[in-house]
Amino acid sequence: MPYKKSVELPLDRKILLTAQEAATLTGLGRDKIRRMGQAPGCTWTLWNGSKLMIKREAFVEFLTQTNAL
């Protein structure tokens, strides 16, 4: 069976985002997103080893409900 190349999805269709992709999508800084994602009780992150992944829908919902960062 031949190998299929992966298709690059637009950021608004991805389920998980890297911190850089989340920064591009929201306009927030990558380091700010990483610091927020490392906070205890953060529900919109997923750790893949040492790599921080952002759950896009949960992150957007968090931002919608937040008044200050």
PALOKE-494140 format. One record per atom (N, C-alpha, C, CB): atom name; residue in three letters; x, z, y. Coordinates in steps of 0.1 Angstrom, whole numbers. Atoms other than C-alpha are relative to their C-alpha. Last residue first. Glycine has a CB too. Example, Ala and Ser with C-alpha at 12.3 -4.5 7.8 and 13.67 -1.06 7.14 Angstrom:
BEGIN
['N','ser',[-9,0,-11]]
['CA','ser',[137,71,-11]]
['C','ser',[-8,8,11]]
['CB','ser',[4,-14,5]]
['N','ala',[9,0,-12]]
['CA','ala',[123,78,-45]]
['C','ala',[9,0,12]]
['CB','ala',[-10,12,0]]
***
This chain:
BEGIN
['N','leu',[-10,0,11]]
['CA','leu',[-49,310,374]]
['C','leu',[12,9,4]]
['CB','leu',[5,-14,-3]]
['N','ala',[-14,0,-5]]
['CA','ala',[-80,315,395]]
['C','ala',[9,1,-12]]
['CB','ala',[2,13,9]]
['N','asn',[-1,2,-15]]
['CA','asn',[-117,308,391]]
['C','asn',[14,0,6]]
['CB','asn',[-8,11,6]]
['N','thr',[-10,-8,-6]]
['CA','thr',[-118,302,353]]
['C','thr',[0,-3,15]]
['CB','thr',[14,-3,-5]]
['N','gln',[6,-13,-2]]
['CA','gln',[-150,289,335]]
['C','gln',[10,9,8]]
['CB','gln',[-3,7,-13]]
['N','thr',[13,1,-7]]
['CA','thr',[-142,252,338]]
['C','thr',[-5,14,4]]
['CB','thr',[-9,-7,-9]]
['N','leu',[-3,3,-14]]
['CA','leu',[-105,259,329]]
['C','leu',[-13,-1,8]]
['CB','leu',[7,-14,1]]
['N','phe',[-6,-12,-6]]
['CA','phe',[-115,277,297]]
['C','phe',[3,-3,15]]
['CB','phe',[14,3,-7]]
['N','glu',[11,-11,-2]]
['CA','glu',[-139,249,288]]
['C','glu',[6,12,7]]
['CB','glu',[-6,3,-14]]
['N','val',[8,5,-11]]
['CA','val',[-111,223,294]]
['C','val',[-11,10,3]]
['CB','val',[-6,-14,-4]]
['N','phe',[-8,-2,-13]]
['CA','phe',[-88,244,272]]
['C','phe',[-8,-5,12]]
['CB','phe',[13,-8,-1]]
['N','ala',[0,-14,-3]]
['CA','ala',[-114,247,244]]
['C','ala',[7,3,13]]
['CB','ala',[6,9,-11]]
['N','glu',[13,-4,-4]]
['CA','glu',[-120,210,244]]
['C','glu',[-1,14,4]]
['CB','glu',[-10,-3,-11]]
['N','arg',[5,7,-13]]
['CA','arg',[-83,201,244]]
['C','arg',[-13,5,4]]
['CB','arg',[0,-15,-2]]
['N','lys',[13,5,4]]
['CA','lys',[-70,226,218]]
['C','lys',[-7,-5,12]]
['CB','lys',[-9,11,-8]]
['N','ile',[12,-4,-8]]
['CA','ile',[-35,229,231]]
['C','ile',[-12,-7,-6]]
['CB','ile',[2,-4,15]]
['N','met',[10,11,-1]]
['CA','met',[-5,227,208]]
['C','met',[-12,6,7]]
['CB','met',[-3,-6,-14]]
['N','leu',[13,-4,-5]]
['CA','leu',[26,249,212]]
['C','leu',[-9,-12,1]]
['CB','leu',[1,7,14]]
['N','lys',[6,10,-9]]
['CA','lys',[55,240,190]]
['C','lys',[-14,4,4]]
['CB','lys',[0,-14,-6]]
['N','ser',[-2,-5,-14]]
['CA','ser',[74,269,175]]
['C','ser',[-6,-9,10]]
['CB','ser',[15,1,2]]
['N','gly',[-13,-5,0]]
['CA','gly',[59,264,140]]
['C','gly',[3,6,14]]
['CB','gly',[11,-11,-3]]
['N','asn',[-6,7,11]]
['CA','asn',[28,245,148]]
['C','asn',[14,3,-1]]
['CB','asn',[-3,-16,2]]
['N','trp',[-15,1,1]]
['CA','trp',[12,270,171]]
['C','trp',[3,-7,-13]]
['CB','trp',[6,14,0]]
['N','leu',[-3,1,14]]
['CA','leu',[-25,264,181]]
['C','leu',[15,-1,-1]]
['CB','leu',[-7,-11,-8]]
['N','thr',[-12,5,5]]
['CA','thr',[-38,273,215]]
['C','thr',[1,0,-15]]
['CB','thr',[12,8,6]]
['N','trp',[-1,14,-1]]
['CA','trp',[-72,276,231]]
['C','trp',[13,-6,-4]]
['CB','trp',[-4,-5,14]]
['N','thr',[8,6,11]]
['CA','thr',[-80,312,221]]
['C','thr',[1,-16,0]]
['CB','thr',[-15,4,1]]
['N','cys',[3,14,-4]]
['CA','cys',[-54,331,241]]
['C','cys',[-7,-7,-11]]
['CB','cys',[13,-8,5]]
['N','gly',[15,3,0]]
['CA','gly',[-57,367,231]]
['C','gly',[-4,-14,4]]
['CB','gly',[-6,10,9]]
['N','pro',[7,-6,11]]
['CA','pro',[-21,376,240]]
['C','pro',[-15,-3,1]]
['CB','pro',[2,15,-1]]
['N','ala',[6,-13,-3]]
['CA','ala',[-6,352,266]]
['C','ala',[-8,5,-13]]
['CB','ala',[-10,-1,12]]
['N','gln',[-7,-11,7]]
['CA','gln',[16,325,252]]
['C','gln',[-6,13,2]]
['CB','gln',[15,0,4]]
['N','gly',[2,1,14]]
['CA','gly',[-8,297,262]]
['C','gly',[6,11,-8]]
['CB','gly',[4,-13,-5]]
['N','met',[13,-4,3]]
['CA','met',[-8,308,298]]
['C','met',[-3,0,-15]]
['CB','met',[-10,-9,8]]
['N','arg',[1,-15,-2]]
['CA','arg',[30,307,299]]
['C','arg',[-14,5,-3]]
['CB','arg',[4,3,15]]
['N','arg',[-7,-7,10]]
['CA','arg',[30,272,283]]
['C','arg',[-1,15,1]]
['CB','arg',[14,-4,-1]]
['N','ile',[9,1,12]]
['CA','ile',[3,259,307]]
['C','ile',[7,8,-12]]
['CB','ile',[-2,-15,-4]]
['N','lys',[12,-9,-3]]
['CA','lys',[23,272,337]]
['C','lys',[-9,0,-13]]
['CB','lys',[-7,-5,12]]
['N','asp',[-5,-13,2]]
['CA','asp',[55,255,322]]
['C','asp',[-11,10,2]]
['CB','asp',[12,3,9]]
['N','arg',[-2,-3,14]]
['CA','arg',[37,222,319]]
['C','arg',[4,14,-3]]
['CB','arg',[11,-10,-6]]
['N','gly',[-14,1,5]]
['CA','gly',[24,223,354]]
['C','gly',[2,3,-14]]
['CB','gly',[9,9,8]]
['N','leu',[-7,-13,0]]
['CA','leu',[-13,218,361]]
['C','leu',[14,-3,-5]]
['CB','leu',[-7,10,-9]]
['N','gly',[-7,-1,-13]]
['CA','gly',[-26,183,369]]
['C','gly',[7,13,1]]
['CB','gly',[-9,-2,11]]
['N','thr',[6,-9,-10]]
['CA','thr',[-52,185,342]]
['C','thr',[6,1,13]]
['CB','thr',[0,14,-6]]
['N','leu',[15,1,0]]
['CA','leu',[-46,155,318]]
['C','leu',[-6,9,12]]
['CB','leu',[-6,5,-13]]
['N','thr',[4,13,-5]]
['CA','thr',[-9,152,326]]
['C','thr',[-15,-1,2]]
['CB','thr',[5,-11,-10]]
['N','ala',[-4,0,-14]]
['CA','ala',[-3,189,321]]
['C','ala',[-4,-13,7]]
['CB','ala',[15,2,2]]
['N','ala',[10,-9,-7]]
['CA','ala',[-23,189,289]]
['C','ala',[3,0,15]]
['CB','ala',[0,14,-6]]
['N','glu',[12,8,-1]]
['CA','glu',[-1,160,277]]
['C','glu',[-11,7,7]]
['CB','glu',[-5,-4,-14]]
['N','gln',[-3,11,-10]]
['CA','gln',[31,179,286]]
['C','gln',[-13,-8,1]]
['CB','gln',[11,-8,-5]]
['N','ala',[1,-6,-13]]
['CA','ala',[18,211,268]]
['C','ala',[2,-11,11]]
['CB','ala',[11,11,2]]
['N','thr',[-12,-8,-3]]
['CA','thr',[11,190,237]]
['C','thr',[-1,6,14]]
['CB','thr',[13,-9,-1]]
['N','leu',[-9,5,-10]]
['CA','leu',[-25,181,231]]
['C','leu',[13,8,0]]
['CB','leu',[-6,-1,14]]
['N','leu',[-11,-9,-4]]
['CA','leu',[-48,186,201]]
['C','leu',[9,-7,10]]
['CB','leu',[8,5,-12]]
['N','ile',[5,-14,3]]
['CA','ile',[-82,170,196]]
['C','ile',[10,10,4]]
['CB','ile',[-3,1,-15]]
['N','lys',[-9,-8,10]]
['CA','lys',[-72,137,212]]
['C','lys',[-6,14,-1]]
['CB','lys',[14,1,5]]
['N','arg',[6,1,14]]
['CA','arg',[-100,116,228]]
['C','arg',[8,8,-10]]
['CB','arg',[0,-15,-4]]
['N','asp',[13,-6,0]]
['CA','asp',[-94,125,265]]
['C','asp',[-7,-2,-14]]
['CB','asp',[-8,-6,10]]
['N','leu',[0,-15,-1]]
['CA','leu',[-57,119,261]]
['C','leu',[-14,6,-1]]
['CB','leu',[7,5,12]]
['N','pro',[0,-6,-14]]
['CA','pro',[-62,83,251]]
['C','pro',[-1,15,-1]]
['CB','pro',[-12,-6,8]]
['N','leu',[13,-3,-5]]
['CA','leu',[-53,76,214]]
['C','leu',[2,4,15]]
['CB','leu',[-7,11,-8]]
['N','glu',[0,-10,-11]]
['CA','glu',[-21,60,203]]
['C','glu',[-13,1,6]]
['CB','glu',[11,-5,11]]
['N','val',[6,5,-12]]
['CA','val',[-27,43,169]]
['C','val',[1,11,11]]
['CB','val',[-15,-5,-2]]
['N','ser',[10,-9,-6]]
['CA','ser',[-4,52,141]]
['C','ser',[-4,-7,13]]
['CB','ser',[6,14,3]]
['N','lys',[-6,-6,-12]]
['CA','lys',[13,22,124]]
['C','lys',[-11,9,5]]
['CB','lys',[4,-10,10]]
['N','lys',[7,3,-12]]
['CA','lys',[-1,16,89]]
['C','lys',[7,7,12]]
['CB','lys',[-15,4,-1]]
['N','tyr',[1,-11,-9]]
['CA','tyr',[23,16,59]]
['C','tyr',[-7,-5,13]]
['CB','tyr',[14,6,4]]
['N','pro',[-9,0,-12]]
['CA','pro',[16,-10,33]]
['C','pro',[-3,11,10]]
['CB','pro',[-2,-13,8]]
['N','met',[8,0,-12]]
['CA','met',[0,0,0]]
['C','met',[9,0,12]]
['CB','met',[-10,12,0]]
***
